């Protein structure tokens, strides 16, 4: 296995499990512990992880976005549930914004039975996913392709978004904090989502339960700017109280309450 492939696998593992141990990685990949330490050093230099004694943990507050294929594997069951809930919020003929989050791709996969939708997105993955749907208008923002993210960013992308108006925006984030609001890993990604928020009538944050009480580098917007939060399970009561104060509708799988 090449070093670059091994580091990618290590990154996937640390993102899924939140921490890894050098000795365990050494046995799993059949290389020396010194080789694993060099791999972790490289990932730490790139901002993806924080080295700890005997291993490493995920860098939750870094401004470096993890590769799309790594983020895709995080809480897939939660993202699927969110997509199913959002499907009920979308009506035939709607005009929608979809961001370049992995959650948005789950949404795209789950709404193909709808008719006559118009979707504007900065996600290459969304464009590919919806390329076989007939009767829809799929619009790309254009812009600069951000390496590893499957996302189009930059001024051209923002200007394109500002030329449209959508009834609904569905977007995700890297973190959600009671005081700091909705957060993203870097200014480029946050800026695109801000443009979408400004051009949408109704703003939906699609965020799985792992993102609550997490902070990240760039602020997208305050909580008060949201109309709806869609998540995979009922948030803690303190979150429910804050959402009620701001008039934010919270949609989650209520069947969990009966389990």
C-alpha angles and dihedrals in degrees: 000000000000118000093243091054092046091051090050090052091047090051091051090051096048090047092052097042098029091226140038135197123225095224092051093049091048091057094042095051095033095233133117122279088242090059090051091049090054090050091051091047090055093049090048091052089053090054098244099113143019116229116233134180106300095353145002144270131213116271100238096178102039122122092228115100117222116239115275094244090055095047090047091068095054115107095336092171091056093049091049091052091049090051091052091051092048091050087070091054094058121085129197110272096025122148109223142184116213120187127214097263122125088241089060090057090055087051092051091051092052102048102055092111090065119101133232098358123167113209129185115191141164091207121108089196092055091050090052093044093052098039092101096050114107127207095031132106110229114190126190119210092217116210137118118334108234109220115253095000103084084225134127113219142163138073096310090055092048093046090051092053092049089057092065140057124212131191091221139022122199115192141150135210144204097245144006122206130179093228105026096042126208114000139192135192098249143006095254095060093038091052094056091050091048090055090051091050091052092051099044129087095208123029120209121187109203105198132157121226094260091069097061115106092013125125130206138182105268129045116227099183144319119273089251090069092066124092099186137015115201115193140161098246139016111283121232116281093255088059092047090052093051092048090051090051091053094042092244116157113225118209119189140144102285092187087078089068090065097049 
